[in-house]
Amino acid sequence: MSLNLADIKSASSDEALFKLLSAELNHRLPKSVHDNCDVLVKSIRELPRGLRAMAAIYHLDISMAMDDLVWHFFNFFHRGLCDETKLGLRELEALEVAEVFGQALAKIEPNWDKIGQLKEESPQAFANWYDSSDLSAAFKPLNKRLWEICAASPQYGLLQFWLIYARKYPERVLENR
């Protein structure tokens, strides 16, 4: 599959546009790439500008649908992916989400090494630590705000920004920086 500008411009609905973008990203980033964050980040960085941004926020959207920000940092424990997520949110003009994500990174930073150690142990070890830590309370307003933003587009969550961006800047979806 090779997405082109005409496809993006002629998408008649959000659903049609989302399917086009998703299909292109799935083609360029097969499931096997998602198994290793080093490989994933390298692959994301090789994508055209808009697709790069879209791919970079995908896992954050999943995290917010399934868990919360702290679990996101555990599940996707990779500084390069965090950097790509920040850049992607800015590129997609999801500025409030970028601000919340930046605040979350600042709050998680003092715990980064501990999360890395727990990542080596097990999800249960992380859950036990997280439940007994002060992170839940510290992240409550950040999670709440991101869940509110996701709820504004229940069908797409944070991926709503893919659609807004593709309609506003269709040429950027496929162009290199």
Backbone bond lengths (Angstrom), bond angles and torsions (degrees), N, CA, C in turn:
res aa  C-N    CA-C-N  psi(-1)  N-CA   C-N-CA  omega(-1)  CA-C   N-CA-C  phi
1 M - - - 1.457 - - 1.517 108.19 -
2 S 1.306 114.58 143.36 1.457 119.01 176.47 1.522 108.26 -140.81
3 L 1.294 114.42 104.18 1.455 121.54 179.15 1.519 109.07 -66.57
4 N 1.332 116.11 141.56 1.460 119.39 176.36 1.522 109.91 -133.14
5 L 1.309 114.58 169.14 1.458 121.91 -176.13 1.531 112.03 -58.37
6 A 1.323 117.16 -40.48 1.463 120.72 -179.83 1.526 111.14 -62.44
7 D 1.329 116.92 -38.91 1.469 120.61 177.98 1.525 110.60 -60.19
8 I 1.321 115.54 -45.81 1.469 120.32 -178.44 1.522 110.22 -63.57
9 K 1.313 116.60 -48.00 1.469 121.27 -176.99 1.522 112.54 -66.37
10 S 1.322 117.26 -30.18 1.469 119.65 -176.09 1.524 113.68 -92.46
11 A 1.309 117.87 -1.79 1.474 120.18 178.59 1.520 108.68 -60.56
12 S 1.312 116.36 121.33 1.463 121.43 -170.66 1.526 114.56 -85.15
13 S 1.318 117.04 -13.91 1.465 120.32 -178.73 1.524 109.49 -147.73
14 D 1.313 115.14 165.66 1.460 119.18 175.42 1.526 110.19 -59.89
15 E 1.321 116.05 -41.08 1.456 120.00 -179.64 1.531 111.39 -61.14
16 A 1.329 116.42 -44.11 1.471 120.03 179.61 1.527 110.88 -64.43
17 L 1.322 116.83 -43.52 1.456 120.53 179.41 1.525 110.80 -65.35
18 F 1.323 116.37 -42.77 1.462 120.01 179.20 1.530 110.84 -60.98
19 K 1.309 117.21 -42.21 1.469 120.61 178.74 1.521 111.27 -62.72
20 L 1.329 117.45 -40.38 1.463 120.75 177.95 1.533 111.31 -62.64
21 L 1.321 115.37 -49.19 1.466 120.15 -178.72 1.526 111.14 -64.11
22 S 1.316 116.07 -44.46 1.474 120.60 179.27 1.519 111.50 -61.84
23 A 1.323 116.15 -44.02 1.467 119.82 -179.43 1.528 110.40 -62.49
24 E 1.312 117.20 -41.87 1.459 120.14 179.55 1.528 111.16 -65.04
25 L 1.321 116.53 -43.82 1.462 119.72 178.73 1.534 111.29 -65.86
26 N 1.313 117.41 -40.40 1.470 120.44 177.74 1.527 111.24 -63.94
27 H 1.328 116.45 -35.52 1.458 121.09 177.87 1.529 110.64 -67.50
28 R 1.322 116.35 -43.94 1.469 121.15 -176.40 1.528 113.43 -81.08
29 L 1.323 116.27 -25.68 1.472 121.29 -179.91 1.528 109.03 -128.02
30 P 1.324 117.43 77.75 1.472 119.53 -178.98 1.530 111.25 -61.34
31 K 1.313 115.52 162.81 1.465 121.12 -176.46 1.522 112.43 -53.02
32 S 1.303 117.69 -35.50 1.469 120.69 -177.87 1.531 112.08 -61.50
33 V 1.313 117.97 -28.93 1.471 122.45 179.42 1.530 110.58 -68.12
34 H 1.312 117.31 -29.50 1.464 122.15 -176.14 1.530 113.00 -76.21
35 D 1.308 117.15 -10.53 1.463 121.03 -177.81 1.527 113.72 -76.64
36 N 1.320 117.26 -17.58 1.463 121.30 -177.19 1.529 107.63 -134.55
37 C 1.325 116.60 115.33 1.476 120.10 -175.60 1.522 112.72 -62.16
38 D 1.337 118.54 -32.80 1.464 119.60 177.16 1.522 110.54 -62.64
39 V 1.309 116.43 -45.68 1.468 121.69 179.14 1.523 110.08 -66.87
40 L 1.321 116.25 -42.08 1.456 120.73 179.66 1.526 111.50 -59.62
41 V 1.319 116.93 -49.10 1.466 120.31 -178.89 1.526 110.56 -62.44
42 K 1.312 117.12 -43.20 1.470 120.66 177.99 1.536 110.02 -59.50
43 S 1.309 116.45 -43.77 1.464 121.23 -179.50 1.530 111.65 -67.27
44 I 1.323 116.89 -40.87 1.464 120.91 177.75 1.517 110.01 -60.27
45 R 1.315 116.65 -42.68 1.472 121.03 -177.11 1.516 113.16 -67.34
46 E 1.320 117.58 -15.82 1.464 121.70 178.47 1.526 112.70 -89.33
47 L 1.322 116.98 -6.82 1.468 120.97 -177.66 1.528 111.44 -80.10
48 P 1.331 116.07 158.04 1.462 119.41 171.31 1.531 110.42 -60.02
49 R 1.284 115.65 156.64 1.463 125.62 -173.26 1.534 115.39 -41.69
50 G 1.304 117.46 -57.89 1.465 120.95 -176.75 1.515 112.68 -69.60
51 L 1.331 116.61 -43.76 1.461 119.50 178.16 1.524 111.03 -64.04
52 R 1.323 116.22 -34.88 1.470 120.54 177.14 1.525 110.03 -59.86
53 A 1.324 115.99 -47.39 1.467 120.46 -179.90 1.526 110.88 -63.55
54 M 1.318 116.20 -42.26 1.459 120.28 -179.39 1.522 110.99 -63.46
55 A 1.324 116.00 -45.82 1.469 120.00 179.79 1.524 111.08 -63.12
56 A 1.319 116.15 -35.51 1.461 120.80 -175.46 1.523 113.34 -67.53
57 I 1.325 118.16 -27.28 1.469 119.21 -177.99 1.527 112.67 -97.40
58 Y 1.305 117.35 -5.88 1.462 121.82 -175.82 1.534 112.67 -54.43
59 H 1.328 117.27 -48.90 1.459 119.81 -176.77 1.531 112.22 -69.34
60 L 1.319 117.23 -30.33 1.467 119.41 175.23 1.522 110.02 -64.48
61 D 1.314 116.86 -40.10 1.463 120.28 177.50 1.529 110.58 -61.24
62 I 1.318 116.61 -44.62 1.472 120.17 178.00 1.525 110.24 -60.22
63 S 1.327 115.89 -45.43 1.468 119.65 -178.98 1.518 111.98 -59.67
64 M 1.320 116.36 -41.99 1.460 119.30 -178.34 1.526 111.64 -71.79
65 A 1.312 117.42 -26.28 1.464 120.84 176.83 1.532 111.55 -77.95
66 M 1.335 116.13 -32.28 1.457 120.54 -173.83 1.530 114.11 -101.00
67 D 1.324 116.62 -34.85 1.456 120.70 -171.53 1.528 110.28 -140.70
68 D 1.333 114.55 -119.61 1.463 121.00 179.31 1.517 109.30 -154.68
69 L 1.314 116.76 -175.60 1.457 121.54 -176.27 1.530 113.22 -64.16
70 V 1.309 117.79 -40.73 1.466 119.50 -178.45 1.526 109.82 -64.82
71 W 1.315 116.39 -44.42 1.461 119.24 176.47 1.525 110.44 -63.00
72 H 1.322 118.30 -32.64 1.466 120.59 176.46 1.529 109.80 -57.91
73 F 1.317 116.42 -47.04 1.460 119.37 -178.44 1.529 111.89 -66.83
74 F 1.312 117.57 -29.23 1.467 120.14 174.62 1.531 110.34 -72.54
75 N 1.319 116.24 -51.15 1.464 120.47 -175.57 1.524 112.83 -66.32
76 F 1.322 116.76 -34.15 1.466 121.66 -178.30 1.528 108.65 -121.93
77 F 1.311 113.98 59.45 1.455 123.42 -175.20 1.529 109.32 -76.73
78 H 1.324 115.57 87.85 1.462 120.14 -177.21 1.520 108.61 -161.41
79 R 1.324 116.08 117.91 1.471 120.17 -177.89 1.528 112.13 -61.36
80 G 1.324 117.41 -39.70 1.460 120.53 178.88 1.517 112.11 -61.43
81 L 1.328 116.77 -39.02 1.463 120.06 177.71 1.525 110.56 -68.63
82 C 1.331 117.00 -37.41 1.472 119.76 175.08 1.527 110.48 -60.84
83 D 1.328 116.37 -43.46 1.466 120.14 178.69 1.519 110.82 -62.14
84 E 1.323 116.68 -44.80 1.470 120.37 179.53 1.527 110.83 -63.86
85 T 1.327 116.70 -37.47 1.465 120.45 178.82 1.526 110.20 -63.27
86 K 1.331 116.98 -46.12 1.476 120.48 177.92 1.525 110.76 -59.27
87 L 1.327 116.55 -47.94 1.469 120.65 179.68 1.525 111.05 -63.19
88 G 1.315 115.87 -42.13 1.466 120.35 -179.42 1.513 112.47 -62.71
89 L 1.315 116.66 -43.25 1.470 119.99 178.78 1.523 110.63 -61.73
90 R 1.318 116.63 -41.09 1.477 119.86 178.62 1.524 111.09 -66.56
91 E 1.329 116.21 -44.58 1.471 119.44 179.64 1.526 110.26 -59.83
92 L 1.312 116.83 -40.17 1.463 120.97 -179.12 1.533 112.60 -78.50
93 E 1.321 116.19 1.42 1.465 123.42 -178.94 1.529 112.67 60.21
94 A 1.314 115.30 30.61 1.462 122.18 173.68 1.531 106.27 -90.18
95 L 1.311 115.28 64.75 1.458 121.64 -167.94 1.519 113.61 -66.74
96 E 1.308 117.75 -38.97 1.460 119.11 177.80 1.527 110.79 -66.85
97 V 1.316 116.09 -40.59 1.466 119.91 177.50 1.529 109.51 -64.27
98 A 1.328 116.76 -40.71 1.468 120.71 177.66 1.523 110.85 -61.09
99 E 1.320 116.86 -40.15 1.467 121.03 178.58 1.529 110.82 -64.93
100 V 1.321 116.91 -45.21 1.469 120.92 178.38 1.527 110.20 -63.39
101 F 1.325 116.76 -43.08 1.459 120.33 179.60 1.530 110.61 -63.43
102 G 1.313 117.08 -40.36 1.463 120.96 176.70 1.519 112.08 -62.24
103 Q 1.324 116.74 -41.60 1.469 120.35 176.67 1.524 110.24 -64.04
104 A 1.321 116.33 -39.65 1.468 120.55 178.94 1.528 110.59 -63.88
105 L 1.312 116.85 -42.04 1.470 120.05 177.56 1.521 111.16 -60.56
106 A 1.316 116.25 -42.64 1.468 120.23 179.35 1.524 110.91 -63.16
107 K 1.335 116.96 -38.64 1.466 120.33 179.84 1.527 112.12 -73.49
108 I 1.327 116.75 -30.51 1.469 119.37 -177.03 1.528 111.26 -83.47
109 E 1.309 117.77 -23.86 1.467 122.32 -175.17 1.535 113.73 -50.95
110 P 1.336 120.05 -46.30 1.472 118.58 179.62 1.536 113.30 -63.22
111 N 1.313 116.63 -16.73 1.466 121.65 -178.08 1.530 112.68 -107.06
112 W 1.329 116.62 4.93 1.466 121.13 -173.17 1.536 112.08 -57.17
113 D 1.311 116.86 -49.38 1.466 119.79 -178.36 1.526 111.81 -63.97
114 K 1.320 116.53 -39.57 1.470 120.70 178.59 1.529 110.32 -62.77
115 I 1.331 116.54 -43.05 1.467 119.92 178.46 1.523 109.90 -62.66
116 G 1.328 116.99 -39.77 1.464 120.61 176.66 1.516 112.48 -60.72
117 Q 1.328 116.48 -41.49 1.471 120.46 177.54 1.524 110.50 -63.56
118 L 1.324 115.79 -44.35 1.464 120.10 -179.08 1.530 111.68 -68.47
119 K 1.312 116.57 -30.45 1.470 121.31 176.38 1.526 109.58 -60.55
120 E 1.337 115.39 -36.60 1.471 120.71 178.34 1.529 111.46 -70.47
121 E 1.327 117.22 -27.85 1.471 121.03 -178.66 1.525 110.50 -80.91
122 S 1.333 115.84 -78.14 1.468 118.76 -177.32 1.527 110.25 -173.13
123 P 1.319 116.57 159.15 1.464 119.14 173.72 1.533 112.30 -60.11
124 Q 1.322 116.83 -33.61 1.466 119.69 179.48 1.520 111.15 -66.69
125 A 1.326 116.91 -40.72 1.464 120.08 177.40 1.526 109.73 -61.81
126 F 1.330 116.34 -40.85 1.462 119.73 177.19 1.524 110.77 -64.10
127 A 1.332 116.74 -45.90 1.466 120.86 -179.23 1.523 110.95 -59.08
128 N 1.318 117.26 -43.29 1.467 120.95 178.83 1.518 111.07 -61.80
129 W 1.330 115.90 -45.10 1.464 120.40 179.14 1.530 110.88 -64.39
130 Y 1.322 116.22 -47.65 1.463 121.65 -178.04 1.525 110.36 -59.76
131 D 1.324 117.02 -45.60 1.460 120.97 -178.83 1.525 112.87 -61.63
132 S 1.346 116.52 -29.82 1.457 119.50 -178.90 1.537 112.84 -96.35
133 S 1.316 116.83 -1.03 1.471 120.50 -178.52 1.528 110.41 -91.84
134 D 1.319 115.40 175.55 1.461 120.19 176.36 1.528 111.85 -91.83
135 L 1.328 117.00 6.12 1.463 120.18 -177.29 1.528 113.22 -66.35
136 S 1.305 116.28 -35.68 1.466 118.74 -179.30 1.520 110.82 -58.01
137 A 1.312 116.72 -47.68 1.471 120.59 178.71 1.525 111.46 -67.18
138 A 1.327 116.80 -40.05 1.466 120.54 -178.36 1.525 112.05 -66.05
139 F 1.325 116.58 -32.59 1.460 121.29 -177.52 1.529 113.44 -92.60
140 K 1.314 117.53 -8.12 1.459 120.86 -175.56 1.536 112.92 -53.14
141 P 1.342 119.96 -49.60 1.470 118.27 -179.70 1.533 113.22 -67.69
142 L 1.326 117.47 -32.30 1.466 119.92 178.26 1.525 110.84 -69.45
143 N 1.336 116.05 -45.40 1.464 119.35 176.58 1.522 110.93 -60.40
144 K 1.319 115.94 -44.89 1.469 120.70 -178.53 1.527 110.66 -57.65
145 R 1.324 116.53 -45.31 1.468 119.52 -178.57 1.521 111.22 -65.79
146 L 1.325 117.14 -42.97 1.470 118.26 179.31 1.525 111.47 -66.53
147 W 1.320 117.40 -38.21 1.469 119.33 176.91 1.530 110.63 -63.83
148 E 1.325 117.47 -36.25 1.471 120.32 176.36 1.523 110.91 -64.27
149 I 1.316 117.07 -42.41 1.464 120.59 178.76 1.521 109.88 -64.55
150 C 1.311 117.26 -42.38 1.466 120.80 177.33 1.525 111.16 -62.25
151 A 1.323 116.35 -40.42 1.468 121.06 -178.34 1.526 112.51 -66.67
152 A 1.329 117.02 -21.51 1.467 120.21 178.14 1.527 111.11 -64.84
153 S 1.310 116.56 -21.61 1.461 122.27 176.18 1.524 107.78 -137.57
154 P 1.342 116.39 76.50 1.468 119.68 -171.62 1.528 114.12 -58.84
155 Q 1.305 117.35 -28.21 1.467 119.31 -179.07 1.529 111.69 -75.29
156 Y 1.338 117.12 -29.85 1.458 120.31 -173.19 1.520 115.10 -118.77
157 G 1.322 119.07 -14.72 1.461 121.10 -179.00 1.523 110.91 56.49
158 L 1.319 117.05 -133.57 1.461 120.63 179.24 1.524 112.20 -69.93
159 L 1.319 116.66 -18.16 1.462 119.68 179.70 1.526 111.99 -72.41
160 Q 1.334 116.85 -5.12 1.466 120.49 171.94 1.525 110.12 -56.95
161 F 1.351 116.12 -29.69 1.458 119.74 -179.24 1.522 112.07 -70.46
162 W 1.321 117.93 -22.40 1.471 121.04 172.50 1.523 109.06 -60.36
163 L 1.329 115.39 -47.61 1.464 121.04 -174.26 1.529 111.49 -67.31
164 I 1.319 115.16 -45.47 1.465 120.30 179.82 1.529 109.38 -59.35
165 Y 1.307 116.31 -46.98 1.469 122.33 -178.46 1.526 111.10 -63.78
166 A 1.314 117.07 -48.20 1.469 120.83 -177.27 1.525 111.71 -62.69
167 R 1.319 116.94 -34.41 1.472 119.36 177.88 1.530 111.40 -75.39
168 K 1.318 116.45 -34.91 1.463 121.05 -178.45 1.531 112.01 -79.57
169 Y 1.328 116.47 -38.72 1.463 122.16 -175.50 1.530 110.96 -131.55
170 P 1.310 118.85 61.31 1.471 118.51 -176.08 1.530 113.20 -57.99
171 E 1.314 116.82 -33.79 1.468 119.66 -179.53 1.527 111.93 -68.15
172 R 1.322 117.25 -30.13 1.470 120.08 -179.68 1.524 112.69 -72.62
173 V 1.317 116.91 -22.10 1.465 119.36 -179.77 1.532 109.81 -58.74
174 L 1.324 115.68 -36.07 1.456 120.13 -172.55 1.524 114.87 -110.14
175 E 1.329 118.00 -3.96 1.471 119.22 -176.24 1.510 111.59 -93.41
176 N 1.300 114.87 148.75 1.461 120.81 174.23 1.515 108.86 -82.23
177 R 1.299 116.25 156.77 1.469 120.82 -178.89 1.496 110.56 -66.89
